Amino acid sequence: MLVRENGVHSLVIEPVTSRDAGVYTCIASNRAGQNSFNLELIVAAKEMHKAPSFAEKLQNTSVAEGHPVRLECRVTGVPYPQIFWKRENESFTHNTDRISMHQDNCGYLCMIIQPAMKEDAGWYTVSAKNDAGIWQQPHLPKPKKVRPSTSRYAALTERGLDVKAAFFPDSSPLQPGGLVESDDL
């Protein structure tokens, strides 16, 4: 599209594609003569967006009360995703005196709890979101019992990890009310 406003002439290409790349020549002429210039248009490839995914997932862990614990994982995605940490239905939005969240530019994520207390026991979830999507668990009907696994969940208990309970949650003494899946991830 050619546009002329207040003596300024423009060539507008919208939307631009890789086929529009090349050398353009602008020629101005009147009764007194002619002048021209060349302009090279380089069209950069659009950044490919990639939904977040976890290269390394949270692992079930246990710790004695009073000792520090690290919950670690690694996320990838383009652009770099926004990170959300939760325990059960409680979101962690900022560092506190005992709980700190860290991440580096390689996708390494870490939550450090020091010292760990009995009330820190529970299911920890980390979610990642960017323009290409959100990494989260598959949608499950509610309420649904959750089985501990080496996926995006880490079970931290005050008594440590009960291997039998990890594979047979219905026989676990840790489920008096049952663990439920969160809907608001």
C-alpha positions in Angstrom: 0.0 0.0 0.0 1.4 3.4 -0.9 0.6 6.2 1.5 1.3 10.0 1.1 0.8 12.3 4.0 2.2 15.8 4.4 4.8 15.3 1.6 6.0 12.0 3.0 5.6 8.9 0.8 5.6 5.5 2.4 5.3 1.9 1.3 3.4 -0.2 3.9 3.7 -4.0 3.8 1.3 -5.6 6.2 1.6 -8.3 7.3 5.2 -8.8 6.2 6.4 -12.3 5.2 9.7 -13.7 4.2 8.6 -13.4 0.5 8.7 -9.6 1.0 12.5 -9.6 1.7 14.7 -8.0 -1.0 15.9 -4.7 -2.5 13.4 -2.0 -3.0 14.0 1.1 -5.1 12.4 4.4 -4.5 12.3 6.8 -7.5 11.3 10.4 -7.2 10.9 12.5 -10.4 9.6 15.9 -11.4 10.2 18.4 -14.3 13.7 19.2 -12.9 15.0 15.7 -12.9 15.0 12.3 -11.1 16.6 10.8 -8.0 16.4 7.4 -6.5 17.8 5.2 -3.6 17.8 1.5 -2.8 16.8 -0.1 0.4 17.2 -3.7 1.5 14.4 -5.2 3.5 15.5 -8.2 5.7 12.7 -10.1 7.2 13.7 -11.9 10.4 12.1 -15.3 11.1 9.3 -15.1 13.7 10.4 -16.5 17.0 8.9 -20.0 17.4 6.9 -20.3 20.5 7.2 -23.5 22.5 4.8 -24.4 25.3 6.5 -25.1 28.7 7.6 -28.6 29.6 9.6 -30.1 32.4 13.0 -31.6 31.5 13.4 -32.6 35.1 10.4 -33.1 37.4 9.9 -32.7 41.1 10.7 -35.8 43.1 9.1 -37.2 46.3 11.3 -36.3 49.2 11.3 -36.5 53.0 13.3 -34.6 55.6 13.5 -34.6 59.4 11.8 -31.7 61.1 14.2 -28.8 61.6 16.4 -29.6 58.6 16.4 -27.8 55.2 14.7 -29.4 52.2 15.1 -28.5 48.5 12.4 -29.2 45.9 14.1 -29.0 42.4 13.1 -29.3 38.8 13.9 -27.8 35.4 11.6 -26.2 32.9 11.9 -25.3 29.2 9.8 -23.1 26.9 10.0 -20.2 24.5 9.5 -17.5 25.6 10.7 -18.4 29.1 7.6 -19.3 31.2 6.2 -17.7 34.3 6.5 -20.0 37.3 3.9 -20.8 39.9 4.5 -22.8 43.1 1.7 -24.3 45.2 1.3 -26.5 48.3 -2.1 -28.2 48.3 -4.3 -25.1 47.5 -1.8 -22.5 48.9 0.1 -20.4 46.3 3.6 -19.1 47.0 3.9 -15.7 45.5 7.0 -14.4 47.3 9.9 -15.5 49.5 9.5 -15.6 53.2 11.9 -16.0 56.1 11.7 -19.8 55.8 10.6 -20.5 52.2 12.6 -19.1 49.2 12.0 -19.8 45.5 14.9 -19.5 43.0 15.3 -19.9 39.3 18.2 -19.4 36.8 18.3 -18.6 33.1 18.8 -22.3 32.2 15.3 -23.2 33.6 16.5 -24.6 36.9 13.8 -24.1 39.6 14.3 -24.6 43.3 12.2 -24.1 46.4 14.1 -24.2 49.7 12.3 -24.6 53.0 14.6 -24.1 56.0 14.0 -25.3 58.6 11.2 -27.7 57.5 8.3 -28.0 59.9 5.5 -30.5 60.2 3.0 -28.1 58.7 5.2 -28.0 55.5 4.1 -31.6 54.7 1.9 -31.9 51.6 1.7 -32.0 47.9 3.9 -29.4 46.1 3.1 -28.4 42.6 5.0 -26.2 40.2 3.3 -24.9 37.0 4.8 -23.0 34.1 2.9 -20.7 31.7 4.0 -18.7 28.6 2.3 -17.3 25.4 2.4 -20.8 23.8 0.5 -22.5 26.7 0.6 -23.8 30.2 2.1 -26.9 31.6 -0.2 -28.5 34.0 -1.7 -31.9 34.9 -4.3 -33.4 32.7 -7.8 -32.4 33.6 -9.3 -34.9 36.0 -12.8 -35.1 37.4 -13.0 -33.7 40.9 -12.5 -34.9 43.6 -9.9 -37.5 42.4 -7.4 -39.3 44.6 -3.8 -38.5 43.6 -1.1 -41.2 43.6 2.4 -40.1 44.4 4.7 -40.5 41.5 7.9 -39.1 40.0 6.0 -36.5 38.0 5.2 -32.9 38.7 4.3 -33.6 42.3 6.5 -34.0 45.3 5.1 -35.5 48.5 6.8 -34.2 51.6 5.6 -35.9 54.8 6.6 -35.4 58.4 7.3 -39.2 58.7 9.1 -39.5 55.4 8.0 -41.4 52.3 6.0 -44.6 52.8 6.9 -46.7 49.8 3.7 -48.8 50.2 1.6 -45.7 50.3 3.3 -44.3 47.2 2.1 -47.2 45.1 -1.1 -48.2 47.1 -2.6 -44.9 48.3 -5.8 -46.5 49.5 -3.9 -48.3 52.2 -2.0 -45.2 53.3 -2.3 -44.0 56.9 -1.5 -40.5 55.5 -5.0 -40.1 53.9 -7.6 -39.7 56.6 -9.6 -37.3 54.4 -8.1 -38.3 51.1 -5.9 -36.2 48.9 -7.8 -34.2 46.2 -6.7 -32.8 42.9 -6.7 -29.0 42.7 -8.9 -27.4 40.0 -7.4 -24.0 40.1 -4.0 -24.8 38.5 
